[in-house]
Amino acid sequence: QLHSQATNCAVLYGPEVRAYSSAPLHLNPRARSWNVGLLEQVGPHIQYVQTDNKGPGRDASNFDHYRVLDWDGLAGALGL
């Protein structure tokens, strides 16, 4: 987990996960434990690509996929 919130809100896939190499950051603002400030922190360093569609009744499990525009900026925004 990338941020101090419950799991399944923010996931950063490593470079070895080829399926997500073009948009490795997945955020789920629909999760009950979502931290609203996270997107404000990292927003300038990422770009929206797409949202999952896991089917009817699973909207809260759909993640938004983002490409990272500035890795150093993202790391700084997360305090890494």
C-alpha positions in Angstrom: 0.0 0.0 0.0 1.3 3.4 -0.9 -0.4 5.6 1.6 -1.6 5.4 5.2 -5.1 4.2 4.5 -6.8 0.8 4.2 -5.6 -1.6 1.5 -7.0 -1.6 -2.0 -7.1 2.2 -2.3 -3.8 2.9 -4.0 -1.5 0.4 -5.7 1.7 1.1 -7.6 2.8 -1.8 -9.8 6.5 -2.4 -10.4 8.2 -2.4 -13.8 8.1 -6.2 -14.1 4.3 -6.1 -14.3 4.0 -5.6 -18.0 0.2 -5.5 -18.1 0.3 -2.2 -16.3 3.6 -0.7 -17.5 1.9 2.2 -19.3 -0.3 3.1 -16.3 1.2 1.6 -13.2 -0.5 3.7 -10.6 -4.0 2.5 -9.7 -6.2 4.6 -7.3 -9.6 3.7 -6.0 -11.5 6.9 -4.8 -14.7 4.8 -4.6 -13.4 2.8 -1.6 -14.8 3.7 1.7 -11.4 4.2 3.2 -10.2 6.6 0.5 -8.1 9.5 1.6 -9.3 12.5 -0.4 -6.1 14.4 0.0 -4.1 11.7 -1.8 -5.2 12.7 -5.3 -4.5 16.4 -4.5 -0.9 15.4 -3.4 0.0 13.3 -6.4 -2.3 14.9 -9.0 0.3 17.1 -10.6 2.6 14.1 -11.2 0.1 11.7 -12.9 -2.2 11.5 -15.8 -5.5 9.6 -16.0 -5.7 6.7 -18.5 -8.7 4.6 -17.8 -11.0 3.0 -15.2 -11.6 -0.7 -14.5 -15.0 -2.2 -15.3 -15.4 -5.2 -13.1 -19.1 -5.6 -13.8 -22.4 -4.8 -12.2 -22.5 -4.3 -8.5 -18.7 -4.1 -8.2 -18.3 -0.4 -8.8 -16.5 0.1 -5.5 -13.8 -2.3 -6.7 -13.0 -0.4 -9.9 -9.6 1.4 -9.9 -8.6 4.4 -11.9 -5.4 3.8 -13.8 -2.8 6.6 -14.1 0.5 7.0 -16.0 3.3 8.6 -14.0 4.5 11.9 -15.6 7.1 12.7 -12.9 8.5 9.9 -10.8 10.6 12.2 -8.5 7.6 14.4 -8.0 5.3 11.4 -7.2 7.9 10.1 -4.7 8.1 13.5 -3.0 4.4 13.9 -2.8 4.2 10.5 -1.1 7.0 11.3 1.3 9.3 8.6 -0.1 
